Structures are given as C-alpha cells and as structure tokens.
Amino acid sequence: MMRTVHEDTAQGRHGRYRLTETEHGHVWGSCAAADGLFGEPRRGTYELFGWTPEGDEPGDRVGSRVWLVPDDQELDPPWLLEDAESLGRPPGTDSRVLTGLDDYEGPPEGHRGRVRVHDGRRWLGSCREFARVLPPKHVPPPLVLRGLAPSDRLRAALSRGTRRALDLQEAALEIHDDRGEPLTERLLRARVSAWRPSSRGTELIDLELDGAHFEPVPAHARPVWERWLAGPPDNPGAWAGLDTRRRGAWLDLVRERAGRRTRPDRPAGHAYELDGRHVTDEAGLYLALGEAVNGPGGYFGGCLAALDDCLRGTFGCTAPATLLWRDAATARRHLSRALTPDGRRYDQFAVILEVLAEGGMHVTLA
C-alpha cells in the first residue's frame, strides 16, 4: 500500500522536497531525498574563428558573464554566455572554443562579422566570425524522488498509467532546509517515466521523472546548496572564502529565499554598517550589502534595478538611512573599472554610490 499525502494536510507532512502542480497548487507528493538534482546544465558551444587575444589568453574558466559584442551593434546587440568556459584551441586551427549557458541572451546560430569578447572587466579578444557547435546527443539522467508519499491525485494518475495521465504538466519542486523553512524551488515539466516501491518504506515509492524536462543545479554549486540546506548562516561573511562562481550561487539562493520571506522595514533614520573587506566582485558587493541591512544571509538587491527596488521599502529598510561602508577601498579597487554589455567603460563603484544616494541612503566611506 502506498502512503498517501492528503492535500489539505500536506503542509504539515512534507519532507525536504515537495512536488507541486503550479497552476492550482495541488501537491503531488513529498519526500526526503532526490537523485539527479545536481548535474551539468545544457550548454551552448561556439567556435570563434580567427581568434586574436587581447592581453593574456583566458584560462579554462573564462568568466561568470562573457559578452560577445558585434562590430555593427545597430543591427545586432551584444550576446551573453553565462558561466563561460574555454575548451581551448582545436589543433591546427586559429579558433578558440567557448561554452556557456545561453538560454536567454546567447548568440544566434551563426554570425558573419567581427566580434569582440569581454568578461565585464576586460577585453579578452576578438574573432572574425563564429558558429555554434552541435553537441553529441545526450540523454539526461532522470530526476528520482526517493521515498515519496504520493497524494490522492498522483496515486490515481499512476493507477491509470496512460501517457496522458503520467504527464503531470508544469510543476515546482519545492525545497526546504533542515529547519523546515522554504529555501527555493525548481520548475520543471513533470513527466513520469517510471515508478516503483521504495526501499525507504513499504508504503512509499521512488518516482522517476523525465530528465529532459528538468534543468539540474550546476554541480559547482553543490557545496553552497549543502551549506544552505543545513539552515541559513548564523554569522555574516560565510560566503567570503568562495570564488566568484560560487558567490554567484550563494547570491542566487539568498535572492530566491528572500522572495519567500517577509520582514518589517526598520524605521527611517536607521544606521547600517557594511563590512567591505571581501567586496572583490559584484556578487560580493550585494552579499555584503544584504548582510549590512538584513543580517547573515540577508538580501538587499542583486543588480542595480533590484537595489533600487529595495531602497523603496519592503526589504528591511526605510529611507532616509545611513550606511557606514568600512574598507571601501577594496570595492573601489576591484569595481571601478567595469564594462557595460556593449563594451563601454564605466565606474561600477561610483554607480552603486549614486543609486544608494538617490534611494535615500547616505553613505560614509571608511
């Protein structure tokens, strides 16, 4: 017999993971373990022909955000590769191969014309044209929810067993930390490919979902997730020893967790203090600012537009307020020379100060 999660009482019974239908909020089931949550997301690969470096050749790890800027920007905007890596130079060619996440603003299938490449801080090089490299066919592993207690609806769908019944449509895998607090969720098209009795209990099942419709958490982010799954940090600066890549993963969880929590704004006139010792990149800036306003693991923006929103209220702060930014020279040194997506030089540190001032935050640099 399968243990059943009744939808009206599921909130009090869920484990770490809960699969929920997104349109109406029906709960399909809950469990304590999930295989296939971490893996390598689908990436785009591009061969840049006639590659000419500007300065030192980039290493294997190119940058969190790499922009490809065409010469004729009136016809073509700059394109973005996130979490970009270099696969090196194919033997006997003048090319360089880059790979990265390109689902939203990535390059088209091909571009005829010169393109310059930068990582938001410096120009990396240029190429005369590029082409997308089709990857070998890959069958993604399934997402397996182990020891799942199915709801009435899921039990009925599994009993019917038809292709239509086993397509659970759009769903969210809600993820909670060890304290039972919501941490984040992953959206997916939940298509059941198999299910079987679970070794975790005679009344439970292992539910296998088609991995082609699920984007896994990047493997490099796993240590960050494991830290957060144990519960939110108790002390500020727990992210300080991370590299830029993992700081980005930390900021993603801070942002997503903040969207599921509400806290009252402090009254106007409150004084905040920012520890700037570790603000050596953009992610570090927003992590330090979030903790200055809202304590360990706190959120107060993840980009300029989000920071502007936070300054308007409902994110812990009411303007006007004051901010003492200690060790500000670190941020000035690392953030003053930045590049916009289209390659124009600007002072990111100065822009941050302008946004804070316009939002009613009086900043003192120390």
Helices and strands as residue ranges (DSSP letters): G 7-12, E 17-21, E 27-31, E 33-35, E 38-39, E 44-49, E 52-53, E 61-70, E 79-88, E 96-101, E 110-118, E 123-132, E 143-150, H 152-160, E 167-176, E 182-197, E 205-209, G 211-213, E 217-218, G 219-221, H 222-229, H 244-258, E 271-275, H 282-294, H 304-311, E 321-326, H 328-335, E 338-339, E 345-346, H 348-358, E 361-365
